[in-house]
Amino acid sequence: KSQTLVERPRQVFVITDGEVSNSQQCIQLVKEHNQQNRVFTLGIGASADRHLVKGMARAGMGVPSFTTYGENIAGKVLKQLKQSLQPCMHGVQIDWGTQAGGEGLECQAPHHTPPVFDGSRLLVYKLWDKADSLGEKVTIKAEKPEGQLCIEVKVDMDSVLTGELIHQLFARKRIQDLEENSEEYDTEEVRSLVADLGLKYSLASKQTSFIAVDDESKSEKLCGPMIQRHVRNQVPQGYGGLQSRGLRMNLCLSRNRSKSRSRNRARSRSRTRNRSRSYDRSRNRNRSRSRTRKQSRSKDRSRTVRCRETERTMSTEMEECVRKPVIKQKTSMEKILALTSLQTAAGYFTEDKIVENIIGEKFSVFKNQSIEKKIGNQVWVTALIIAYIELNMPADKDTWDMIVQKARDWLENTEVVVAATECLMA
């Protein structure tokens, strides 16, 4: 257990690829300690519990994220790390206007507005009654490190969406908010509100569910014994490796059975042949012993020669592996990870064959220019890598932003980066 710094919450990162039986208790535990801790969650794969991942992030004033199997999670992990180190806008308050009606429990979702991080969005629903009139503007206030933020958003009366889609989204969000914050309100009131919202907007919840009813009233269908049908449970793709394991098990069993049958047939045939040849073998045993001794001596000599040859080939193969050039990275993510492995704790990059393979001919050109200007080795290598990443990988900025910023803080010389950029663009 780490100590809490003054005026700085502890950052907690939760990574999960499955589900738990007490997800609501986990969310409640995070909520009880959200004054000193911020929780960021990452769900891996299709079987990750979305309710647990999103609920813990909401309760811990953090940000949730999801990734699939086979996807490189470095970008999403670094983005969450960046968000945890940066300050966020908190204490968000929304003024819906003086003419906005309904200030009770069922009007706004979520009831407590969460903090807003850089690159994330804020989505809040508001329900008006038909008798109430809309205001002309909505005022949003929030606290940020530089001071208080105040934004006014005008309400466009002509921008209207017909149907019940927005109403259902509001009801789903309100039900989620009520279930996660049920300790703040009366239990019976929460149950009745959840039931009313589910019935009004046709939503499934803990208090409501869908039931299929047969409108036909024929006596033939009503009479007779009940029919029992086994319905298979659906699981996410790759959950526990059930599909691949079952396929492999069936293949292994079928192959083993076919092999065992062929072995039994071969054994029965060999037994009949061995009975007829047993007499001839006993006569030729004495002759074969002398021959086997001579053959064993020749085999030992050939084995020693082969061992020496294999040792020589292995040594040559090891030398060739050492002499082989470094494999070139293909994707931008592979290049970023390869260059990141060369960054030290101080922030600068070290010179390596990987840098030359990734950058190409411009590496030697800029190296000669830096040697002529008597620029340090660590300085020009760091500047060249910064310029290369910023020029060629703008789409992956969330991945390399913190890495480049750390290198720039150590460098403290933008002129070298500008020179490296001009060299790469030439």
Sequence and secondary structure as in RCSB ss.txt:
>XXXX:A:sequence
KSQTLVERPRQVFVITDGEVSNSQQCIQLVKEHNQQNRVFTLGIGASADRHLVKGMARAGMGVPSFTTYGENIAG
KVLKQLKQSLQPCMHGVQIDWGTQAGGEGLECQAPHHTPPVFDGSRLLVYKLWDKADSLGEKVTIKAEKPEGQLC
IEVKVDMDSVLTGELIHQLFARKRIQDLEENSEEYDTEEVRSLVADLGLKYSLASKQTSFIAVDDESKSEKLCGP
MIQRHVRNQVPQGYGGLQSRGLRMNLCLSRNRSKSRSRNRARSRSRTRNRSRSYDRSRNRNRSRSRTRKQSRSKD
RSRTVRCRETERTMSTEMEECVRKPVIKQKTSMEKILALTSLQTAAGYFTEDKIVENIIGEKFSVFKNQSIEKKI
GNQVWVTALIIAYIELNMPADKDTWDMIVQKARDWLENTEVVVAATECLMA
>XXXX:A:secstr
     TT  EEEEEEESS  S HHHHHHHHHHTTTTEEEEEEEESTTS HHHHHHHHHHTT  EEEE TTS  HH
HHHHHHHHHHS  BEEEEEE  TT    STTSEESSS   B TT     EE   TTS   SEEEEEEEETTEEEE
EEEE  TT    SSHHHHHHHHHHHHHHHHTGGGS HHHHHHHHHHHHHHHT   SS           HHHHSS 
           TTGGGHHHHHHHHHHHHHHHHHHHHHHHHHHHHHHHHHHHHHHHHHHHHHHHHHHHHHHHHHHH
HHHHHHHHHHHHHHHHHHHHHHHS      SHHHHHHHHHTTB SSS B   HHHHHHH HHHHHHHHHHHHTT 
 HHHHHHHHHHHHHHHH GGGHHHHHHHHHHHHHHH  HHHHHHHHHHHH 
